[in-house]
Amino acid sequence: MSRRRGTDGPDGLVVVDKEAGWTSHDVVAKLRGVLRQRRTGHAGTLDPSATGVLLVGVGRVTRLMRYLQDTSKVYKGTLLLGATTTTLDADGDITATFDMASVAPNDVVAAATSLTGDILQIPPMVSAVKIGGERLYEAARRGEEIERPPRPVRVERFDLEVGEQPGEWRFEVTCSSGTYVRSLVDDLGRSLGGGAHMTGLRRLSVGVFTIADAHRLGEIVAATDPNDPAASPMLLSPAAAMRGLASIEVLDAQVELLATGRRIDDPRSSRGSGPVAVLGPGGALVAVCEPKGTAELAPAVVMVAR
């Protein structure tokens, strides 16, 4: 973790293992109080019934959350063939039932395979996507159905195996940011000539951060000294938060340039197009830069003051 003189609390990243019953907003609000930091936000919403990895940025790291948001995710869960619901999961009311007892396991696996790669997906009505300035879930609460344009997503894998109950399947999905797993399950059921809904979901990873890195809220609270929240062992430094990016180390002269918003030479022999974490002589995160031209890096988010 790190702390800068004059800020109202610590800076860092907390990898939470969210438990069922908590909204993502609830988790952020809880950590805001525990860490005594007003500037707190998360990357990648999890529904209240879902569990698993939720990344919460604290202090200046909230400015870096877009680099964590736009990463691939891995989920595991369960689905049930034979019924659709209003929310596409077990929390909603059943809208239709289907006799799918004759659907062969090979057909289910083949249907899942057809939903991998670059696909177009229609966001569910219970999502936070905005249409006409209003979030879809707000219209859904009024019982309205709004036409939603399909959005491109990528599903790297959609693996299935037979579950314990009739019609139940266990799945694992690796997908791009913006993919709705419940919609993927709904599409699977429809492609088999019937319907399906999700009955459980756990997020195993967001980018490079996995469930092995995550801690439940109770553990975070117990490990955090209210008199010195910046010293919490659960709070990763800004540099650690950006460990999934390509990185370089620079000297004080380059730190000074970045602190004043100026570009620096890109020292990498093999230059990519993505963002770069720039570390100072002590290993602290100076800035996240983006390549400009063929040999320069321009600061996108500066983490040091002049």
C-alpha positions as CSV (number, residue, x, y, z in Angstrom):
1,M,0.0,0.0,0.0
2,S,1.0,3.6,-0.2
3,R,-0.1,6.9,1.3
4,R,0.6,10.4,0.1
5,R,0.7,13.4,2.4
6,G,-2.5,15.4,2.2
7,T,-4.8,12.6,1.1
8,D,-7.8,11.5,3.2
9,G,-6.8,7.9,3.5
10,P,-4.7,5.1,2.0
11,D,-4.3,4.2,-1.6
12,G,-4.4,0.6,-2.9
13,L,-6.4,-2.4,-4.1
14,V,-8.4,-4.9,-2.1
15,V,-9.2,-8.2,-3.6
16,V,-12.4,-9.3,-2.0
17,D,-14.0,-12.8,-2.0
18,K,-17.6,-11.5,-2.0
19,E,-20.1,-13.6,-0.1
20,A,-23.7,-14.1,-1.2
21,G,-26.2,-11.5,0.1
22,W,-23.9,-8.6,-0.4
23,T,-24.2,-6.2,-3.3
24,S,-21.0,-4.8,-4.9
25,H,-22.1,-1.4,-3.6
26,D,-22.5,-2.8,-0.1
27,V,-18.9,-4.1,-0.2
28,V,-17.5,-0.8,-1.4
29,A,-19.5,1.0,1.4
30,K,-18.1,-1.3,4.0
31,L,-14.5,-0.9,2.9
32,R,-14.9,2.8,2.7
33,G,-15.5,2.9,6.4
34,V,-13.0,0.2,7.4
35,L,-10.2,1.9,5.5
36,R,-11.3,5.4,6.2
37,Q,-11.1,6.4,2.6
38,R,-13.9,8.3,0.8
39,R,-12.6,7.5,-2.7
40,T,-13.5,3.9,-3.2
41,G,-14.9,2.0,-6.2
42,H,-15.0,-1.4,-7.7
43,A,-14.3,-3.1,-11.1
44,G,-16.9,-5.5,-12.4
45,T,-20.2,-5.8,-10.6
46,L,-21.3,-9.1,-9.0
47,D,-25.0,-9.7,-8.3
48,P,-26.0,-10.2,-4.7
49,S,-26.4,-14.0,-5.1
50,A,-23.0,-14.3,-6.9
51,T,-19.8,-14.9,-5.0
52,G,-16.1,-14.6,-5.7
53,V,-13.5,-12.1,-6.8
54,L,-14.4,-8.4,-6.6
55,L,-11.7,-5.8,-7.0
56,V,-12.1,-2.7,-4.9
57,G,-9.9,0.4,-5.6
58,V,-9.1,2.7,-2.7
59,G,-7.9,6.3,-3.0
60,R,-5.9,7.2,-6.1
61,V,-6.2,3.6,-7.3
62,T,-9.8,4.4,-8.2
63,R,-8.3,6.2,-11.2
64,L,-6.7,3.0,-12.3
65,M,-9.8,0.8,-12.2
66,R,-10.4,1.0,-15.9
67,Y,-7.3,-1.1,-16.5
68,L,-8.6,-3.8,-14.2
69,Q,-12.2,-3.6,-15.5
70,D,-11.2,-4.3,-19.1
71,T,-9.7,-7.7,-18.4
72,S,-10.9,-11.3,-18.9
73,K,-12.9,-13.0,-16.2
74,V,-13.3,-16.7,-15.2
75,Y,-16.5,-18.0,-13.7
76,K,-17.8,-21.3,-12.5
77,G,-21.5,-22.0,-11.8
78,T,-24.5,-24.2,-12.3
79,L,-27.4,-24.0,-14.7
80,L,-30.7,-25.8,-15.1
81,L,-32.3,-26.8,-18.4
82,G,-36.0,-26.8,-18.7
83,A,-37.1,-23.4,-17.4
84,T,-36.6,-19.7,-18.1
85,T,-37.0,-16.9,-15.5
86,T,-37.6,-13.2,-15.4
87,T,-34.0,-12.5,-14.3
88,L,-32.4,-15.4,-16.2
89,D,-31.3,-16.8,-12.9
90,A,-32.8,-18.6,-9.9
91,D,-33.7,-15.3,-8.2
92,G,-36.5,-14.5,-10.8
93,D,-39.9,-15.9,-11.4
94,I,-40.4,-18.8,-13.8
95,T,-41.7,-17.5,-17.2
96,A,-41.8,-20.8,-19.1
97,T,-41.0,-24.5,-18.7
98,F,-39.8,-27.1,-21.3
99,D,-39.5,-30.8,-21.5
100,M,-35.8,-31.2,-22.3
101,A,-35.3,-34.7,-20.9
102,S,-34.5,-36.0,-24.3
103,V,-31.7,-33.5,-25.0
104,A,-28.5,-35.5,-25.3
105,P,-25.3,-34.5,-23.4
106,N,-23.4,-34.2,-26.6
107,D,-26.0,-31.7,-27.9
108,V,-25.6,-29.6,-24.8
109,V,-21.8,-29.5,-25.1
110,A,-22.0,-28.7,-28.9
111,A,-24.4,-25.9,-28.2
112,A,-22.0,-24.4,-25.6
113,T,-19.1,-24.7,-28.1
114,S,-21.2,-22.7,-30.7
115,L,-21.4,-19.9,-28.1
116,T,-17.7,-19.4,-27.9
117,G,-15.4,-17.0,-29.8
118,D,-16.5,-13.6,-30.9
119,I,-20.3,-13.4,-30.4
120,L,-23.0,-10.8,-30.2
121,Q,-24.9,-10.8,-26.9
122,I,-28.1,-8.9,-25.8
123,P,-27.7,-7.5,-22.3
124,P,-30.4,-8.8,-19.9
125,M,-33.1,-6.4,-18.7
126,V,-31.8,-6.7,-15.1
127,S,-28.4,-5.3,-16.1
128,A,-27.1,-1.8,-15.3
129,V,-26.6,-1.0,-19.0
130,K,-28.1,2.4,-19.9
131,I,-30.6,2.8,-22.8
132,G,-32.0,6.3,-23.4
133,G,-30.3,7.6,-20.2
134,E,-32.0,4.9,-18.0
135,R,-30.5,1.8,-16.6
136,L,-32.3,-1.4,-17.8
137,Y,-33.0,-2.7,-14.4
138,E,-35.0,0.4,-13.6
139,A,-37.3,-0.3,-16.5
140,A,-37.4,-4.0,-15.6
141,R,-38.7,-3.1,-12.1
142,R,-41.7,-1.4,-13.8
143,G,-42.3,-4.6,-15.8
144,E,-41.1,-3.0,-19.1
145,E,-39.2,-4.7,-21.8
146,I,-36.9,-2.4,-23.8
147,E,-35.3,-3.3,-27.1
148,R,-31.5,-3.7,-26.6
149,P,-28.9,-3.7,-29.3
150,P,-26.6,-6.7,-29.2
151,R,-23.0,-6.0,-28.1
152,P,-19.8,-7.8,-29.1
153,V,-18.2,-10.0,-26.5
154,R,-15.7,-12.8,-26.5
155,V,-16.1,-16.2,-24.9
156,E,-12.8,-18.0,-24.8
157,R,-14.4,-21.2,-23.4
158,F,-17.7,-22.5,-22.1
159,D,-17.0,-25.9,-20.6
160,L,-19.9,-28.1,-19.3
161,E,-20.3,-31.3,-17.3
162,V,-23.4,-33.0,-16.1
163,G,-24.6,-32.0,-12.6
164,E,-26.2,-34.0,-9.8
165,Q,-29.9,-33.2,-10.4
166,P,-31.9,-33.9,-13.6
167,G,-31.3,-31.1,-16.1
168,E,-28.5,-29.6,-14.0
169,W,-25.1,-28.8,-15.5
170,R,-21.9,-27.4,-14.0
171,F,-20.0,-24.9,-16.1
172,E,-16.8,-22.9,-16.3
173,V,-16.6,-19.8,-18.5
174,T,-13.6,-17.6,-19.5
175,C,-14.9,-14.4,-21.2
176,S,-14.2,-10.8,-21.9
177,S,-15.3,-7.8,-19.9
178,G,-18.9,-7.0,-20.5
179,T,-20.1,-10.6,-21.0
180,Y,-23.2,-11.6,-19.1
181,V,-23.0,-15.2,-18.0
182,R,-26.7,-15.4,-17.3
183,S,-27.4,-14.4,-20.9
184,L,-25.0,-17.0,-22.1
185,V,-26.9,-19.6,-20.2
186,D,-30.2,-18.3,-21.6
187,D,-28.8,-18.5,-25.1
188,L,-27.7,-22.0,-24.5
189,G,-31.2,-23.1,-23.5
190,R,-32.8,-21.4,-26.5
191,S,-30.3,-22.9,-28.9
192,L,-31.4,-26.4,-27.6
193,G,-35.0,-25.7,-28.5
194,G,-36.1,-25.0,-24.9
195,G,-34.8,-22.8,-22.1
196,A,-32.4,-22.6,-19.2
197,H,-31.5,-20.4,-16.3
198,M,-28.4,-19.9,-14.1
199,T,-28.7,-21.4,-10.6
200,G,-25.3,-20.4,-9.1
201,L,-22.3,-18.3,-10.0
202,R,-18.8,-17.7,-8.5
203,R,-16.1,-15.5,-10.1
204,L,-12.8,-17.2,-9.9
205,S,-10.6,-14.4,-11.4
206,V,-10.5,-10.9,-12.8
207,G,-7.4,-10.5,-15.0
208,V,-4.4,-11.7,-13.0
209,F,-6.2,-11.7,-9.7
210,T,-7.6,-15.0,-8.6
211,I,-9.7,-16.4,-5.8
212,A,-6.4,-17.3,-4.1
213,D,-5.6,-13.6,-3.8
214,A,-9.0,-12.8,-2.3
215,H,-10.2,-12.3,1.3
216,R,-13.7,-12.2,2.8
217,L,-14.8,-9.0,4.4
218,G,-14.6,-10.4,7.9
219,E,-10.9,-11.3,7.3
220,I,-10.2,-7.8,6.0
221,V,-11.9,-6.1,8.9
222,A,-10.1,-8.3,11.4
223,A,-6.7,-7.6,9.8
224,T,-7.1,-3.8,9.6
225,D,-6.1,-1.6,12.4
226,P,-8.7,1.2,12.6
227,N,-5.9,3.6,13.8
228,D,-3.7,2.8,10.8
229,P,-5.8,1.4,7.9
230,A,-3.0,2.2,5.5
231,A,-1.0,-0.6,7.1
232,S,-3.6,-3.3,6.4
233,P,-1.9,-6.4,4.9
234,M,-5.0,-6.8,2.7
235,L,-4.3,-3.5,0.9
236,L,-2.2,-4.0,-2.2
237,S,0.0,-1.2,-3.4
238,P,-0.8,0.7,-6.6
239,A,2.2,-1.0,-8.2
240,A,0.8,-4.4,-7.2
241,A,-2.6,-3.4,-8.5
242,M,-1.1,-2.9,-11.9
243,R,0.9,-6.1,-12.0
244,G,-1.1,-7.4,-14.9
245,L,0.3,-4.6,-17.2
246,A,3.6,-4.5,-19.0
247,S,6.0,-2.5,-16.8
248,I,9.3,-0.6,-17.0
249,E,11.5,1.1,-14.4
250,V,12.7,4.7,-14.8
251,L,15.1,7.1,-13.1
252,D,14.3,10.3,-11.2
253,A,14.6,12.4,-14.4
254,Q,11.8,10.5,-16.1
255,V,9.7,10.6,-12.9
256,E,10.0,14.4,-13.0
257,L,8.8,14.5,-16.7
258,L,5.8,12.3,-16.0
259,A,4.9,14.3,-12.8
260,T,4.5,17.3,-15.0
261,G,2.5,15.5,-17.7
262,R,5.3,15.2,-20.2
263,R,6.2,12.1,-22.3
264,I,9.2,9.9,-21.9
265,D,11.1,7.7,-24.3
266,D,9.9,4.1,-24.5
267,P,13.0,2.1,-23.5
268,R,11.4,-1.3,-24.6
269,S,13.0,-3.0,-27.6
270,S,9.7,-4.8,-28.2
271,R,6.9,-2.2,-28.0
272,G,3.3,-3.1,-27.7
273,S,0.1,-1.1,-28.1
274,G,-1.3,-1.5,-24.5
275,P,-0.8,0.5,-21.3
276,V,2.5,0.4,-19.4
277,A,3.0,0.6,-15.7
278,V,5.9,2.9,-15.0
279,L,7.8,2.3,-11.7
280,G,10.2,4.7,-10.1
281,P,13.6,3.8,-8.5
282,G,12.0,2.5,-5.3
283,G,9.5,0.4,-7.2
284,A,6.5,2.6,-6.5
285,L,4.0,3.3,-9.3
286,V,4.8,6.6,-11.0
287,A,2.2,6.5,-13.7
288,V,0.3,4.4,-16.2
289,C,1.4,5.4,-19.7
290,E,0.2,4.6,-23.2
291,P,2.4,4.3,-26.3
292,K,2.4,7.3,-28.6
293,G,4.0,7.2,-32.0
294,T,6.8,4.7,-32.3
295,A,9.1,5.5,-29.4
296,E,7.3,7.5,-26.7
297,L,5.1,6.9,-23.7
298,A,2.5,9.5,-22.7
299,P,1.1,9.6,-19.1
300,A,-2.6,8.6,-18.9
301,V,-2.8,8.4,-15.1
302,V,-0.1,10.1,-13.0
303,M,0.3,8.8,-9.5
304,V,3.0,11.2,-8.2
305,A,2.9,15.0,-7.6
306,R,5.6,17.3,-8.6
